[in-house]
Each structure stands twice: as structure tokens, then as C-alpha cells.
Amino acid sequence: MRFNPLTDHERYLDKDPKDMSLSELRMLLKIKRMDLQLGWNEFEGKIKFWQRVVRSVRESGMVDQVKEGFQSYLQNKSPKE
């Protein structure tokens, strides 16, 4: 018998762990580990995505252009003597 996490996890949702057999507890633990791993993979994917976005913006030179624009705005805004 093979475990299918996409369908078999529903068997363990309504059952209290106190009432589970040893094999059911092992399966529940495996489900929880897989769920944790999927969550971690999703989190890593989001971090990598934003790292790529920041790297692309930095490499495109947009950061320097924004800095220059902001500095020129501040120079024009400052009171002249």
C-alpha cells in the first residue's frame, strides 16, 4: 500500500492522535513533515524570487537613477543664499 499525500491525508484529519495506532501516528508524522517541507519550499521560492527582482533592478541601473533624481530634487528644494 502506497501513501498518497493528496488524498490519504483526509483520513487523519478528524481523528484524535490519542486514538491512533502506531502506524497511523507514523503516517500523521509523515504528513506533517511533508507539509512543513512544502511550506519551507514555498518560502524559499518567494525569497529567491525577490532576490532576483532586486538583483535585476540593481543591475539595470534604476537605483542610481533614482538616487540622482532624489539628490537633484533635494538640491532644487534647498533654499538658495
ABEGO torsion letter per residue (X at the ends): XBBBAAAAAAAAAABBAAABBAAAAAAAAAAAAAAAAAAAAAAAAAAAAAAAAAAAAAAAGAAAAAAAAAAAAAAAABBBX
